[in-house]
Amino acid sequence: MPLKLGNSSKDSKYLKTIKTAIEHNKAHPRHHGVKMQAHHLISGEGMKRTNLGKKIEKFGYDINNLMNLAFIPCTLQGACYLGVQPHRGNHTAAVDQDDYDDDNEPITYHDVVAKRLTDLQLPLAKECKGAADHRNDQIKQDLDKLSARLAKLIQNSPAKLPLTSIAASFTTGSLTGCGGVDSVGLHRPGEACPVKRHHAGNKQGTGQKEEAISFESSIPFTLKPGR
C-alpha cells in the first residue's frame, strides 16, 4: 500500500493546525492576552542541513504535524511572565503573532536541530516499503520525542537553544526577564523586571506598552508540543 509522502519544509497550513488544536482550550495563554507565535520545533532549515529531509519524507513524516508545533510568547512581557524565552522579541513595532517566518531563527538553533537529528541515527538506509513498513512508526515516534526535548530546552536551557541573544534572561528564577523594556536592543541583563515578572492585570514598567495580559494559573506554564 502506498504511503503519503511527508514534508520536511514548512507548509501554509501549520498555523491553522495549531490554532485549531487550542481553539477550545480556554485556559491557553493565547486566549488571555499573551501574544504567541507558532514555532516548528524541528525546523525546516534544520532538516535541510542534515540532507536527510527527503529520505525522512518518504517515511511519511511531516514537520507540520501538530506534535512538532508549539506556541511561544512573542513579546518580552509575555515571555517574562510565562518563563519562556521570546520567539521574537526584537521588534519595536506592533508584533503580528500570525505573521512570522520561523526559518529566520538564529543559525545556532538550526545547527542544534540538525545535530540532534543526525544523532538519532534514524533507520533510513533502505528505501521505505510503503504503509506497512514498521519503520514509519518508529521514525515518527523518535522525531516526536525529539520535538518534546527541544521544547524543554527552549524553556529550561535557553542558552543551549536560543531564539534571541537575550534568551537566558527568561529562565524561571531569573530576576531579569523583560528587564522593563519591550525590545531586545534596549534589554540589559542586569536590569530586573520592574513588576517582578508578574505582568497579569496590565502590569508593566514605565515606558512599556500595555499588553492586557490576563492569563492566570496556579501552576507554572510549561512549553509543550501541540499547544
ZAVO-578217 format. One line per 8 residues: for each residue z, y, x of C-alpha. Coordinates in Angstrom, 1 decimal, padded with zeros to 4 digits. Layout:
<pts>
Z,Y,X | ...
</pts>
This chain:
<pts>
000.0,000.0,000.0 | -000.9,003.4,001.4 | 001.9,005.8,002.3 | 001.8,009.5,001.5 | 001.3,011.5,004.7 | 004.3,013.6,005.7 | 004.2,017.1,007.1 | 005.6,018.4,010.5
004.8,022.0,009.6 | 006.3,024.4,007.1 | 004.6,024.4,003.7 | 004.6,027.0,000.9 | 006.9,025.1,-001.4 | 010.1,024.7,000.6 | 011.8,027.8,-000.7 | 011.2,026.7,-004.3
012.6,023.2,-003.4 | 016.0,024.5,-002.2 | 016.2,027.3,-004.8 | 015.8,024.7,-007.5 | 018.4,022.4,-005.9 | 021.1,025.1,-006.1 | 019.9,026.7,-009.4 | 022.7,025.1,-011.4
025.3,025.1,-008.6 | 027.0,028.3,-009.8 | 029.6,028.1,-007.0 | 026.9,028.6,-004.4 | 027.4,031.9,-002.4 | 023.8,032.9,-003.1 | 024.8,033.3,-006.7 | 027.7,035.6,-005.7
026.2,038.4,-003.7 | 025.8,036.7,-000.4 | 022.2,037.2,000.8 | 020.9,034.0,002.3 | 017.6,032.7,003.6 | 016.2,029.2,003.6 | 016.1,027.6,007.0 | 014.4,024.5,008.4
017.0,022.7,010.4 | 014.4,020.6,012.2 | 011.8,023.3,012.8 | 008.1,023.0,012.7 | 007.9,024.6,016.1 | 010.4,022.2,017.5 | 008.3,019.3,016.2 | 005.3,020.8,017.8
006.9,021.0,021.2 | 007.6,017.3,021.2 | 004.0,016.3,020.5 | 005.5,013.7,018.1 | 004.8,015.6,014.8 | 001.6,013.9,013.9 | 003.0,010.5,014.6 | 006.1,011.2,012.5
003.9,012.4,009.7 | 002.2,009.0,009.5 | 005.6,007.5,008.5 | 005.9,009.9,005.6 | 008.5,012.3,006.9 | 008.2,015.9,005.7 | 010.2,018.7,007.3 | 010.1,020.5,004.0
012.2,017.8,002.3 | 015.5,019.1,000.8 | 017.7,017.4,003.4 | 016.2,019.4,006.2 | 016.7,022.7,004.4 | 019.8,024.9,004.3 | 020.6,028.4,003.0 | 022.1,030.6,005.8
023.5,034.1,005.4 | 021.1,036.7,006.5 | 023.2,039.8,006.7 | 026.0,040.3,009.2 | 028.6,040.9,006.5 | 027.6,037.7,004.7 | 027.7,035.7,007.9 | 031.0,037.3,008.9
032.6,036.3,005.6 | 031.2,032.8,005.4 | 031.9,032.0,009.0 | 028.3,031.1,009.8 | 026.1,032.9,012.4 | 023.4,035.1,010.7 | 019.9,033.8,010.1 | 018.5,037.2,010.5
021.0,040.0,011.3 | 018.9,042.4,013.4 | 017.0,044.1,010.6 | 018.4,047.5,009.8 | 016.0,047.8,006.8 | 016.7,046.0,003.5 | 016.7,042.3,004.1 | 014.4,040.2,001.9
016.1,036.9,001.5 | 012.9,035.2,000.2 | 010.6,036.5,002.9 | 011.2,035.2,006.3 | 009.3,033.0,008.8 | 011.9,030.7,010.4 | 009.4,029.7,013.1 | 010.3,033.0,014.6
013.8,031.7,015.7 | 014.8,032.2,019.4 | 012.9,030.0,021.7 | 016.1,028.2,022.7 | 016.5,027.0,019.1 | 013.2,025.2,019.1 | 013.8,023.9,022.6 | 017.1,022.3,021.5
015.4,020.8,018.4 | 012.6,019.4,020.5 | 015.1,017.8,022.9 | 017.2,016.3,020.1 | 014.0,014.9,018.5 | 012.9,013.3,021.8 | 016.4,011.9,022.4 | 016.2,010.0,019.1
013.6,007.7,020.6 | 012.1,007.0,017.2 | 010.1,003.8,016.9 | 006.7,005.4,016.9 | 004.8,003.3,019.5 | 003.0,001.2,016.9 | 000.9,002.6,014.0 | 002.6,002.8,010.6
001.7,-000.2,008.5 | 002.0,001.7,005.2 | 004.6,002.0,002.5 | 006.1,-001.5,003.3 | 006.8,-000.6,006.9 | 010.6,-000.9,007.4 | 010.5,001.9,010.0 | 009.7,004.5,007.3
013.3,004.5,006.0 | 014.8,004.2,009.5 | 012.9,007.3,010.7 | 013.8,009.3,007.6 | 017.5,008.3,008.0 | 017.5,009.2,011.7 | 015.9,012.6,011.1 | 018.2,013.4,008.1
021.2,012.7,010.4 | 019.7,015.0,013.0 | 019.4,017.7,010.4 | 023.1,017.3,009.5 | 024.1,017.5,013.1 | 022.0,020.7,013.6 | 023.7,022.3,010.6 | 027.1,021.6,012.2
026.0,023.0,015.5 | 024.7,026.2,013.8 | 028.1,026.8,012.2 | 030.6,025.3,014.6 | 029.0,025.6,018.0 | 026.6,028.6,017.6 | 026.4,029.2,021.4 | 024.6,025.8,021.6
022.2,026.6,018.9 | 022.0,030.4,018.5 | 019.8,032.2,015.9 | 020.6,035.6,017.3 | 022.1,036.9,020.5 | 025.5,037.6,018.8 | 025.8,034.1,017.2 | 029.1,033.3,018.9
030.9,036.2,017.2 | 030.8,034.4,013.8 | 032.7,031.2,014.6 | 035.8,030.6,012.4 | 038.8,032.1,014.1 | 036.9,034.9,015.9 | 038.2,038.4,015.0 | 034.8,039.9,015.7
032.4,038.7,013.0 | 030.2,041.5,012.0 | 032.2,044.0,014.1 | 031.9,046.6,011.4 | 028.1,047.0,011.8 | 025.0,045.8,010.0 | 022.7,045.5,013.0 | 022.5,043.2,016.0
021.6,046.1,018.1 | 024.8,048.0,017.2 | 027.0,045.0,017.5 | 029.7,044.9,020.2 | 031.6,041.6,020.7 | 034.9,043.3,021.5 | 034.9,045.2,018.1 | 036.9,043.4,015.4
035.7,043.3,011.8 | 037.5,046.2,010.1 | 038.2,044.2,006.9 | 039.4,041.1,008.7 | 036.2,039.2,007.7 | 037.0,039.4,004.0 | 034.0,041.1,002.5 | 034.5,039.9,-001.0
035.3,042.6,-003.5 | 032.8,045.1,-001.9 | 034.8,045.5,001.3 | 033.1,046.7,004.4 | 033.6,049.0,007.3 | 032.8,052.7,007.5 | 029.0,053.1,007.7 | 028.2,049.5,006.5
026.1,049.0,003.4 | 027.7,047.9,000.1 | 026.6,044.3,-000.5 | 028.6,043.5,-003.6 | 029.8,040.1,-002.3 | 031.9,038.4,-004.9 | 032.0,034.8,-003.6 | 035.5,033.3,-003.5
036.5,029.8,-002.6 | 039.8,028.1,-002.0 | 038.3,026.2,000.9 | 036.2,027.4,003.9 | 032.4,027.4,003.4 | 030.6,024.6,005.1 | 026.9,024.7,006.0 | 025.2,021.6,004.9
021.6,020.4,004.4 | 020.3,020.6,000.8 | 022.1,023.7,-000.3
</pts>
